[in-house]
Amino acid sequence: MPDPLIRIKGLDEALKQLQATDPKRQLKAYRAAARSAMLPLRNSVRASAQQVDDASTSRSIAANVAIRAMNRRKLRQAGAGQFDVGVSVGILGGARQYADSKENRRKGRAGQTYETGGSKTNPGGDTWYWRLIEFGRNAFTTSKSSVSGKRVNLFNPATGKNFGFKVKGVAARPILRPALPQNISQIMDRFAKRLKAIIDKSATGRPQ
């Protein structure tokens, strides 16, 4: 099923003014408008994350929700053109890309992403577990150790909690996935207004 086509009306004249400028100025304007447009999405995800954050700990998924500009490699992978820009809303400590090194190219993984364990240096601390909340977790039973022959007992040294040999499944409580369809109208409206404001200020010589 093809992605829905989104049309922004009322910008024809403003876009003609922008397209008459140099490419760098165009990219700057599009990037600023795109980042501004993502604010409703970021705020929506943060509000949902606050509902699942554990107030008894200092870690906060909500504090790790951030807007990030997409680099050229990610844009190329998404099929973007030379003068396209992209921004995303995500949770810090989610995934990183394999470097474009000789070894990674040989293994066919250059540019691909891999999950990370989060980082304590993030604003909300190490919230690696957000994926378990977003996607849920199946119940499972540990297998026997190849060394001792006994079942592996799950223990969390950070909390001192002993999980035993079985872990219950957890239902998904999405905080990211529902946010975009719920806010798409606000995002597009804000993008159009912000881009027009940037173009108007540029045309009058006022600072952006």
Rosetta constraint file for C-alpha pairs under 8 A:
AtomPair CA 8 CA 188 HARMONIC 7.30 0.50
AtomPair CA 8 CA 192 HARMONIC 6.97 0.50
AtomPair CA 11 CA 15 HARMONIC 5.87 0.50
AtomPair CA 11 CA 192 HARMONIC 7.24 0.50
AtomPair CA 11 CA 196 HARMONIC 7.02 0.50
AtomPair CA 12 CA 16 HARMONIC 6.32 0.50
AtomPair CA 13 CA 17 HARMONIC 6.54 0.50
AtomPair CA 14 CA 18 HARMONIC 6.39 0.50
AtomPair CA 14 CA 196 HARMONIC 6.17 0.50
AtomPair CA 14 CA 199 HARMONIC 6.44 0.50
AtomPair CA 14 CA 200 HARMONIC 7.58 0.50
AtomPair CA 15 CA 19 HARMONIC 5.99 0.50
AtomPair CA 16 CA 20 HARMONIC 6.38 0.50
AtomPair CA 17 CA 21 HARMONIC 7.15 0.50
AtomPair CA 17 CA 199 HARMONIC 7.30 0.50
AtomPair CA 17 CA 203 HARMONIC 7.91 0.50
AtomPair CA 18 CA 26 HARMONIC 6.23 0.50
AtomPair CA 18 CA 199 HARMONIC 6.40 0.50
AtomPair CA 19 CA 23 HARMONIC 7.89 0.50
AtomPair CA 19 CA 26 HARMONIC 6.93 0.50
AtomPair CA 21 CA 25 HARMONIC 6.55 0.50
AtomPair CA 21 CA 26 HARMONIC 6.77 0.50
AtomPair CA 22 CA 26 HARMONIC 6.52 0.50
AtomPair CA 23 CA 27 HARMONIC 6.20 0.50
AtomPair CA 23 CA 83 HARMONIC 7.35 0.50
AtomPair CA 24 CA 28 HARMONIC 6.21 0.50
AtomPair CA 25 CA 29 HARMONIC 6.20 0.50
AtomPair CA 26 CA 30 HARMONIC 6.18 0.50
AtomPair CA 27 CA 31 HARMONIC 5.95 0.50
AtomPair CA 27 CA 83 HARMONIC 6.59 0.50
AtomPair CA 27 CA 84 HARMONIC 7.43 0.50
AtomPair CA 27 CA 85 HARMONIC 6.93 0.50
AtomPair CA 28 CA 32 HARMONIC 6.13 0.50
AtomPair CA 29 CA 33 HARMONIC 6.18 0.50
AtomPair CA 29 CA 195 HARMONIC 6.64 0.50
AtomPair CA 29 CA 198 HARMONIC 6.57 0.50
AtomPair CA 29 CA 199 HARMONIC 7.57 0.50
AtomPair CA 30 CA 34 HARMONIC 6.01 0.50
AtomPair CA 30 CA 85 HARMONIC 6.86 0.50
AtomPair CA 30 CA 195 HARMONIC 6.81 0.50
AtomPair CA 31 CA 35 HARMONIC 6.16 0.50
AtomPair CA 31 CA 69 HARMONIC 7.98 0.50
AtomPair CA 31 CA 85 HARMONIC 6.07 0.50
AtomPair CA 31 CA 86 HARMONIC 7.24 0.50
AtomPair CA 31 CA 87 HARMONIC 7.73 0.50
AtomPair CA 32 CA 36 HARMONIC 6.24 0.50
AtomPair CA 32 CA 195 HARMONIC 7.83 0.50
AtomPair CA 33 CA 37 HARMONIC 6.07 0.50
AtomPair CA 33 CA 190 HARMONIC 7.96 0.50
AtomPair CA 33 CA 191 HARMONIC 5.32 0.50
AtomPair CA 33 CA 192 HARMONIC 7.70 0.50
AtomPair CA 33 CA 194 HARMONIC 5.28 0.50
AtomPair CA 33 CA 195 HARMONIC 5.13 0.50
AtomPair CA 33 CA 198 HARMONIC 7.91 0.50
AtomPair CA 34 CA 38 HARMONIC 6.40 0.50
AtomPair CA 34 CA 86 HARMONIC 7.32 0.50
AtomPair CA 34 CA 87 HARMONIC 6.59 0.50
AtomPair CA 34 CA 191 HARMONIC 5.98 0.50
AtomPair CA 35 CA 39 HARMONIC 7.04 0.50
AtomPair CA 35 CA 67 HARMONIC 7.10 0.50
AtomPair CA 35 CA 69 HARMONIC 7.77 0.50
AtomPair CA 35 CA 87 HARMONIC 6.42 0.50
AtomPair CA 36 CA 190 HARMONIC 7.17 0.50
AtomPair CA 36 CA 191 HARMONIC 6.82 0.50
AtomPair CA 36 CA 194 HARMONIC 7.11 0.50
AtomPair CA 37 CA 186 HARMONIC 7.77 0.50
AtomPair CA 37 CA 187 HARMONIC 4.85 0.50
AtomPair CA 37 CA 188 HARMONIC 6.81 0.50
AtomPair CA 37 CA 189 HARMONIC 7.86 0.50
AtomPair CA 37 CA 190 HARMONIC 5.08 0.50
AtomPair CA 37 CA 191 HARMONIC 4.71 0.50
AtomPair CA 37 CA 194 HARMONIC 7.68 0.50
AtomPair CA 38 CA 42 HARMONIC 6.16 0.50
AtomPair CA 38 CA 67 HARMONIC 7.14 0.50
AtomPair CA 38 CA 87 HARMONIC 7.81 0.50
AtomPair CA 38 CA 88 HARMONIC 7.62 0.50
AtomPair CA 38 CA 89 HARMONIC 7.18 0.50
AtomPair CA 38 CA 187 HARMONIC 6.17 0.50
AtomPair CA 39 CA 43 HARMONIC 6.05 0.50
AtomPair CA 39 CA 67 HARMONIC 7.95 0.50
AtomPair CA 39 CA 187 HARMONIC 7.87 0.50
AtomPair CA 40 CA 44 HARMONIC 6.07 0.50
AtomPair CA 40 CA 183 HARMONIC 6.77 0.50
AtomPair CA 40 CA 186 HARMONIC 6.90 0.50
AtomPair CA 40 CA 187 HARMONIC 6.61 0.50
AtomPair CA 41 CA 45 HARMONIC 6.26 0.50
AtomPair CA 41 CA 89 HARMONIC 7.27 0.50
AtomPair CA 41 CA 179 HARMONIC 6.23 0.50
AtomPair CA 41 CA 180 HARMONIC 6.40 0.50
AtomPair CA 41 CA 183 HARMONIC 6.15 0.50
AtomPair CA 41 CA 187 HARMONIC 7.29 0.50
AtomPair CA 42 CA 46 HARMONIC 6.15 0.50
AtomPair CA 42 CA 65 HARMONIC 6.72 0.50
AtomPair CA 42 CA 66 HARMONIC 6.68 0.50
AtomPair CA 42 CA 67 HARMONIC 6.91 0.50
AtomPair CA 42 CA 89 HARMONIC 6.12 0.50
AtomPair CA 43 CA 47 HARMONIC 6.14 0.50
AtomPair CA 44 CA 48 HARMONIC 6.37 0.50
AtomPair CA 44 CA 179 HARMONIC 6.22 0.50
AtomPair CA 44 CA 183 HARMONIC 7.96 0.50
AtomPair CA 45 CA 49 HARMONIC 6.08 0.50
AtomPair CA 45 CA 62 HARMONIC 7.50 0.50
AtomPair CA 45 CA 65 HARMONIC 7.16 0.50
AtomPair CA 45 CA 175 HARMONIC 5.82 0.50
AtomPair CA 45 CA 176 HARMONIC 5.82 0.50
AtomPair CA 45 CA 179 HARMONIC 6.18 0.50
AtomPair CA 46 CA 50 HARMONIC 6.16 0.50
AtomPair CA 46 CA 61 HARMONIC 7.80 0.50
AtomPair CA 46 CA 62 HARMONIC 4.60 0.50
AtomPair CA 46 CA 63 HARMONIC 7.35 0.50
AtomPair CA 46 CA 65 HARMONIC 6.21 0.50
AtomPair CA 47 CA 51 HARMONIC 6.81 0.50
AtomPair CA 47 CA 62 HARMONIC 7.18 0.50
AtomPair CA 48 CA 52 HARMONIC 7.10 0.50
AtomPair CA 48 CA 62 HARMONIC 7.88 0.50
AtomPair CA 48 CA 175 HARMONIC 5.42 0.50
AtomPair CA 49 CA 53 HARMONIC 6.08 0.50
AtomPair CA 49 CA 61 HARMONIC 5.88 0.50
AtomPair CA 49 CA 62 HARMONIC 4.88 0.50
AtomPair CA 49 CA 175 HARMONIC 6.11 0.50
AtomPair CA 50 CA 60 HARMONIC 7.78 0.50
AtomPair CA 50 CA 61 HARMONIC 7.35 0.50
AtomPair CA 50 CA 62 HARMONIC 5.58 0.50
AtomPair CA 53 CA 59 HARMONIC 7.78 0.50
AtomPair CA 53 CA 60 HARMONIC 5.89 0.50
AtomPair CA 53 CA 61 HARMONIC 6.34 0.50
AtomPair CA 53 CA 62 HARMONIC 7.34 0.50
AtomPair CA 54 CA 59 HARMONIC 7.59 0.50
AtomPair CA 54 CA 60 HARMONIC 7.50 0.50
AtomPair CA 58 CA 124 HARMONIC 7.44 0.50
AtomPair CA 58 CA 125 HARMONIC 7.50 0.50
AtomPair CA 59 CA 124 HARMONIC 5.10 0.50
AtomPair CA 59 CA 125 HARMONIC 5.09 0.50
AtomPair CA 59 CA 126 HARMONIC 6.67 0.50
AtomPair CA 59 CA 127 HARMONIC 6.54 0.50
AtomPair CA 60 CA 64 HARMONIC 6.77 0.50
AtomPair CA 60 CA 124 HARMONIC 4.40 0.50
AtomPair CA 60 CA 125 HARMONIC 6.67 0.50
AtomPair CA 60 CA 127 HARMONIC 6.82 0.50
AtomPair CA 61 CA 65 HARMONIC 6.67 0.50
AtomPair CA 61 CA 91 HARMONIC 7.25 0.50
AtomPair CA 61 CA 124 HARMONIC 6.07 0.50
AtomPair CA 61 CA 127 HARMONIC 5.89 0.50
AtomPair CA 61 CA 130 HARMONIC 6.85 0.50
AtomPair CA 62 CA 124 HARMONIC 7.24 0.50
AtomPair CA 63 CA 123 HARMONIC 5.87 0.50
AtomPair CA 63 CA 124 HARMONIC 4.77 0.50
AtomPair CA 64 CA 91 HARMONIC 5.33 0.50
AtomPair CA 64 CA 92 HARMONIC 5.25 0.50
AtomPair CA 64 CA 122 HARMONIC 6.64 0.50
AtomPair CA 64 CA 123 HARMONIC 5.89 0.50
AtomPair CA 64 CA 124 HARMONIC 5.19 0.50
AtomPair CA 64 CA 125 HARMONIC 7.76 0.50
AtomPair CA 64 CA 127 HARMONIC 7.91 0.50
AtomPair CA 65 CA 89 HARMONIC 7.07 0.50
AtomPair CA 65 CA 90 HARMONIC 5.67 0.50
AtomPair CA 65 CA 91 HARMONIC 4.49 0.50
AtomPair CA 65 CA 92 HARMONIC 6.41 0.50
AtomPair CA 66 CA 89 HARMONIC 5.69 0.50
AtomPair CA 66 CA 90 HARMONIC 5.72 0.50
AtomPair CA 66 CA 91 HARMONIC 6.14 0.50
AtomPair CA 66 CA 92 HARMONIC 6.84 0.50
AtomPair CA 67 CA 87 HARMONIC 6.87 0.50
AtomPair CA 67 CA 88 HARMONIC 5.69 0.50
AtomPair CA 67 CA 89 HARMONIC 4.59 0.50
AtomPair CA 67 CA 90 HARMONIC 6.68 0.50
AtomPair CA 68 CA 87 HARMONIC 5.57 0.50
AtomPair CA 68 CA 88 HARMONIC 5.37 0.50
AtomPair CA 68 CA 89 HARMONIC 6.36 0.50
AtomPair CA 68 CA 90 HARMONIC 7.73 0.50
AtomPair CA 69 CA 85 HARMONIC 7.99 0.50
AtomPair CA 69 CA 86 HARMONIC 6.02 0.50
AtomPair CA 69 CA 87 HARMONIC 4.25 0.50
AtomPair CA 69 CA 88 HARMONIC 6.36 0.50
AtomPair CA 70 CA 74 HARMONIC 6.06 0.50
AtomPair CA 70 CA 75 HARMONIC 6.44 0.50
AtomPair CA 70 CA 85 HARMONIC 7.29 0.50
AtomPair CA 70 CA 86 HARMONIC 5.16 0.50
AtomPair CA 70 CA 87 HARMONIC 5.24 0.50
AtomPair CA 70 CA 88 HARMONIC 6.85 0.50
AtomPair CA 71 CA 75 HARMONIC 6.33 0.50
AtomPair CA 71 CA 86 HARMONIC 7.93 0.50
AtomPair CA 72 CA 76 HARMONIC 6.13 0.50
AtomPair CA 73 CA 77 HARMONIC 6.28 0.50
AtomPair CA 73 CA 111 HARMONIC 7.22 0.50
AtomPair CA 74 CA 78 HARMONIC 6.26 0.50
AtomPair CA 74 CA 111 HARMONIC 7.91 0.50
AtomPair CA 75 CA 79 HARMONIC 6.41 0.50
AtomPair CA 75 CA 80 HARMONIC 5.17 0.50
AtomPair CA 75 CA 81 HARMONIC 7.75 0.50
AtomPair CA 75 CA 84 HARMONIC 7.71 0.50
AtomPair CA 75 CA 85 HARMONIC 7.36 0.50
AtomPair CA 75 CA 86 HARMONIC 6.85 0.50
AtomPair CA 76 CA 80 HARMONIC 5.25 0.50
AtomPair CA 76 CA 81 HARMONIC 7.07 0.50
AtomPair CA 80 CA 84 HARMONIC 5.81 0.50
AtomPair CA 80 CA 85 HARMONIC 7.83 0.50
AtomPair CA 90 CA 94 HARMONIC 7.62 0.50
AtomPair CA 90 CA 176 HARMONIC 7.62 0.50
AtomPair CA 92 CA 118 HARMONIC 7.20 0.50
AtomPair CA 92 CA 122 HARMONIC 6.88 0.50
AtomPair CA 93 CA 116 HARMONIC 6.18 0.50
AtomPair CA 93 CA 117 HARMONIC 6.71 0.50
AtomPair CA 93 CA 118 HARMONIC 3.97 0.50
AtomPair CA 93 CA 119 HARMONIC 6.07 0.50
AtomPair CA 93 CA 122 HARMONIC 7.70 0.50
AtomPair CA 93 CA 126 HARMONIC 7.52 0.50
AtomPair CA 93 CA 127 HARMONIC 7.43 0.50
AtomPair CA 93 CA 128 HARMONIC 6.62 0.50
AtomPair CA 94 CA 115 HARMONIC 6.01 0.50
AtomPair CA 94 CA 116 HARMONIC 6.02 0.50
AtomPair CA 94 CA 117 HARMONIC 7.67 0.50
AtomPair CA 94 CA 118 HARMONIC 6.54 0.50
AtomPair CA 94 CA 128 HARMONIC 7.15 0.50
AtomPair CA 95 CA 113 HARMONIC 6.13 0.50
AtomPair CA 95 CA 114 HARMONIC 5.38 0.50
AtomPair CA 95 CA 115 HARMONIC 4.33 0.50
AtomPair CA 95 CA 116 HARMONIC 5.47 0.50
AtomPair CA 96 CA 113 HARMONIC 5.25 0.50
AtomPair CA 96 CA 114 HARMONIC 5.51 0.50
AtomPair CA 96 CA 115 HARMONIC 6.47 0.50
AtomPair CA 96 CA 116 HARMONIC 6.91 0.50
AtomPair CA 97 CA 110 HARMONIC 7.61 0.50
AtomPair CA 97 CA 111 HARMONIC 5.50 0.50
AtomPair CA 97 CA 112 HARMONIC 5.40 0.50
AtomPair CA 97 CA 113 HARMONIC 4.19 0.50
AtomPair CA 97 CA 114 HARMONIC 6.21 0.50
AtomPair CA 98 CA 104 HARMONIC 6.96 0.50
AtomPair CA 98 CA 109 HARMONIC 6.57 0.50
AtomPair CA 98 CA 110 HARMONIC 5.17 0.50
AtomPair CA 98 CA 111 HARMONIC 5.23 0.50
AtomPair CA 98 CA 112 HARMONIC 5.70 0.50
AtomPair CA 98 CA 113 HARMONIC 6.17 0.50
AtomPair CA 98 CA 114 HARMONIC 7.34 0.50
AtomPair CA 99 CA 104 HARMONIC 6.94 0.50
AtomPair CA 99 CA 110 HARMONIC 5.73 0.50
AtomPair CA 99 CA 111 HARMONIC 6.24 0.50
AtomPair CA 100 CA 104 HARMONIC 6.41 0.50
AtomPair CA 100 CA 105 HARMONIC 6.58 0.50
AtomPair CA 100 CA 110 HARMONIC 4.91 0.50
AtomPair CA 100 CA 111 HARMONIC 6.26 0.50
AtomPair CA 101 CA 105 HARMONIC 6.09 0.50
AtomPair CA 101 CA 110 HARMONIC 6.89 0.50
AtomPair CA 102 CA 106 HARMONIC 6.16 0.50
AtomPair CA 103 CA 107 HARMONIC 6.31 0.50
AtomPair CA 104 CA 108 HARMONIC 6.02 0.50
AtomPair CA 104 CA 109 HARMONIC 5.28 0.50
AtomPair CA 104 CA 110 HARMONIC 4.88 0.50
AtomPair CA 105 CA 109 HARMONIC 6.09 0.50
AtomPair CA 105 CA 110 HARMONIC 5.13 0.50
AtomPair CA 116 CA 128 HARMONIC 7.65 0.50
AtomPair CA 117 CA 126 HARMONIC 7.71 0.50
AtomPair CA 117 CA 128 HARMONIC 5.38 0.50
AtomPair CA 118 CA 126 HARMONIC 5.06 0.50
AtomPair CA 118 CA 127 HARMONIC 6.10 0.50
AtomPair CA 118 CA 128 HARMONIC 4.82 0.50
AtomPair CA 119 CA 125 HARMONIC 6.34 0.50
AtomPair CA 119 CA 126 HARMONIC 4.66 0.50
AtomPair CA 119 CA 127 HARMONIC 7.60 0.50
AtomPair CA 119 CA 128 HARMONIC 7.90 0.50
AtomPair CA 120 CA 124 HARMONIC 7.83 0.50
AtomPair CA 120 CA 125 HARMONIC 4.33 0.50
AtomPair CA 120 CA 126 HARMONIC 4.49 0.50
AtomPair CA 121 CA 125 HARMONIC 5.93 0.50
AtomPair CA 121 CA 126 HARMONIC 7.43 0.50
AtomPair CA 122 CA 126 HARMONIC 6.71 0.50
AtomPair CA 129 CA 133 HARMONIC 6.87 0.50
AtomPair CA 130 CA 134 HARMONIC 6.12 0.50
AtomPair CA 131 CA 135 HARMONIC 5.81 0.50
AtomPair CA 131 CA 136 HARMONIC 7.38 0.50
AtomPair CA 132 CA 136 HARMONIC 4.79 0.50
AtomPair CA 132 CA 137 HARMONIC 5.91 0.50
AtomPair CA 132 CA 170 HARMONIC 7.75 0.50
AtomPair CA 132 CA 172 HARMONIC 7.25 0.50
AtomPair CA 133 CA 170 HARMONIC 7.90 0.50
AtomPair CA 133 CA 171 HARMONIC 7.72 0.50
AtomPair CA 133 CA 172 HARMONIC 5.54 0.50
AtomPair CA 133 CA 173 HARMONIC 5.38 0.50
AtomPair CA 133 CA 174 HARMONIC 6.64 0.50
AtomPair CA 134 CA 172 HARMONIC 5.47 0.50
AtomPair CA 134 CA 173 HARMONIC 5.33 0.50
AtomPair CA 134 CA 174 HARMONIC 4.23 0.50
AtomPair CA 134 CA 175 HARMONIC 6.10 0.50
AtomPair CA 134 CA 176 HARMONIC 7.15 0.50
AtomPair CA 135 CA 171 HARMONIC 7.72 0.50
AtomPair CA 135 CA 172 HARMONIC 4.81 0.50
AtomPair CA 135 CA 173 HARMONIC 7.06 0.50
AtomPair CA 135 CA 174 HARMONIC 6.66 0.50
AtomPair CA 136 CA 169 HARMONIC 7.54 0.50
AtomPair CA 136 CA 170 HARMONIC 5.19 0.50
AtomPair CA 136 CA 171 HARMONIC 4.78 0.50
AtomPair CA 136 CA 172 HARMONIC 3.77 0.50
AtomPair CA 136 CA 173 HARMONIC 6.99 0.50
AtomPair CA 137 CA 169 HARMONIC 5.25 0.50
AtomPair CA 137 CA 170 HARMONIC 4.96 0.50
AtomPair CA 137 CA 171 HARMONIC 6.64 0.50
AtomPair CA 137 CA 172 HARMONIC 7.34 0.50
AtomPair CA 138 CA 168 HARMONIC 7.27 0.50
AtomPair CA 138 CA 169 HARMONIC 4.41 0.50
AtomPair CA 138 CA 170 HARMONIC 6.51 0.50
AtomPair CA 139 CA 166 HARMONIC 7.52 0.50
AtomPair CA 139 CA 167 HARMONIC 5.51 0.50
AtomPair CA 139 CA 168 HARMONIC 4.56 0.50
AtomPair CA 139 CA 169 HARMONIC 3.83 0.50
AtomPair CA 139 CA 170 HARMONIC 7.43 0.50
AtomPair CA 140 CA 166 HARMONIC 5.94 0.50
AtomPair CA 140 CA 167 HARMONIC 5.52 0.50
AtomPair CA 140 CA 168 HARMONIC 6.89 0.50
AtomPair CA 140 CA 169 HARMONIC 7.43 0.50
AtomPair CA 141 CA 165 HARMONIC 5.73 0.50
AtomPair CA 141 CA 166 HARMONIC 4.43 0.50
AtomPair CA 141 CA 167 HARMONIC 6.41 0.50
AtomPair CA 142 CA 151 HARMONIC 6.29 0.50
AtomPair CA 142 CA 152 HARMONIC 5.84 0.50
AtomPair CA 142 CA 153 HARMONIC 7.44 0.50
AtomPair CA 142 CA 165 HARMONIC 5.46 0.50
AtomPair CA 142 CA 166 HARMONIC 6.44 0.50
AtomPair CA 143 CA 151 HARMONIC 5.43 0.50
AtomPair CA 143 CA 152 HARMONIC 6.32 0.50
AtomPair CA 144 CA 148 HARMONIC 7.88 0.50
AtomPair CA 144 CA 149 HARMONIC 5.44 0.50
AtomPair CA 144 CA 150 HARMONIC 4.89 0.50
AtomPair CA 144 CA 151 HARMONIC 3.90 0.50
AtomPair CA 144 CA 152 HARMONIC 5.93 0.50
AtomPair CA 145 CA 149 HARMONIC 4.91 0.50
AtomPair CA 145 CA 150 HARMONIC 5.42 0.50
AtomPair CA 145 CA 151 HARMONIC 5.83 0.50
AtomPair CA 145 CA 152 HARMONIC 6.06 0.50
AtomPair CA 151 CA 165 HARMONIC 6.85 0.50
AtomPair CA 152 CA 165 HARMONIC 6.52 0.50
AtomPair CA 153 CA 162 HARMONIC 7.72 0.50
AtomPair CA 153 CA 163 HARMONIC 7.13 0.50
AtomPair CA 153 CA 164 HARMONIC 5.04 0.50
AtomPair CA 153 CA 165 HARMONIC 5.22 0.50
AtomPair CA 154 CA 162 HARMONIC 6.16 0.50
AtomPair CA 154 CA 163 HARMONIC 5.13 0.50
AtomPair CA 154 CA 164 HARMONIC 5.40 0.50
AtomPair CA 154 CA 165 HARMONIC 6.34 0.50
AtomPair CA 155 CA 160 HARMONIC 7.02 0.50
AtomPair CA 155 CA 161 HARMONIC 5.97 0.50
AtomPair CA 155 CA 162 HARMONIC 4.55 0.50
AtomPair CA 155 CA 163 HARMONIC 5.85 0.50
AtomPair CA 155 CA 164 HARMONIC 7.34 0.50
AtomPair CA 156 CA 160 HARMONIC 5.48 0.50
AtomPair CA 156 CA 161 HARMONIC 5.37 0.50
AtomPair CA 156 CA 162 HARMONIC 6.45 0.50
AtomPair CA 156 CA 163 HARMONIC 7.85 0.50
AtomPair CA 157 CA 161 HARMONIC 7.23 0.50
AtomPair CA 163 CA 167 HARMONIC 6.63 0.50
AtomPair CA 174 CA 178 HARMONIC 6.84 0.50
AtomPair CA 175 CA 179 HARMONIC 6.97 0.50
AtomPair CA 176 CA 180 HARMONIC 7.69 0.50
AtomPair CA 178 CA 182 HARMONIC 6.40 0.50
AtomPair CA 179 CA 183 HARMONIC 6.21 0.50
AtomPair CA 180 CA 184 HARMONIC 5.68 0.50
AtomPair CA 183 CA 187 HARMONIC 6.16 0.50
AtomPair CA 184 CA 188 HARMONIC 6.24 0.50
AtomPair CA 185 CA 189 HARMONIC 6.10 0.50
AtomPair CA 186 CA 190 HARMONIC 5.93 0.50
AtomPair CA 187 CA 191 HARMONIC 6.08 0.50
AtomPair CA 188 CA 192 HARMONIC 6.22 0.50
AtomPair CA 189 CA 193 HARMONIC 6.29 0.50
AtomPair CA 190 CA 194 HARMONIC 5.93 0.50
AtomPair CA 191 CA 195 HARMONIC 5.98 0.50
AtomPair CA 192 CA 196 HARMONIC 6.15 0.50
AtomPair CA 193 CA 197 HARMONIC 6.14 0.50
AtomPair CA 194 CA 198 HARMONIC 6.23 0.50
AtomPair CA 195 CA 199 HARMONIC 6.24 0.50
AtomPair CA 196 CA 200 HARMONIC 6.05 0.50
AtomPair CA 197 CA 201 HARMONIC 6.15 0.50
AtomPair CA 198 CA 202 HARMONIC 6.15 0.50
AtomPair CA 198 CA 208 HARMONIC 6.07 0.50
AtomPair CA 199 CA 203 HARMONIC 6.13 0.50
AtomPair CA 200 CA 204 HARMONIC 6.36 0.50
AtomPair CA 201 CA 205 HARMONIC 6.10 0.50
AtomPair CA 201 CA 206 HARMONIC 5.03 0.50
AtomPair CA 201 CA 207 HARMONIC 6.57 0.50
AtomPair CA 201 CA 208 HARMONIC 6.23 0.50
AtomPair CA 202 CA 206 HARMONIC 6.01 0.50
AtomPair CA 202 CA 207 HARMONIC 6.98 0.50
AtomPair CA 202 CA 208 HARMONIC 6.87 0.50
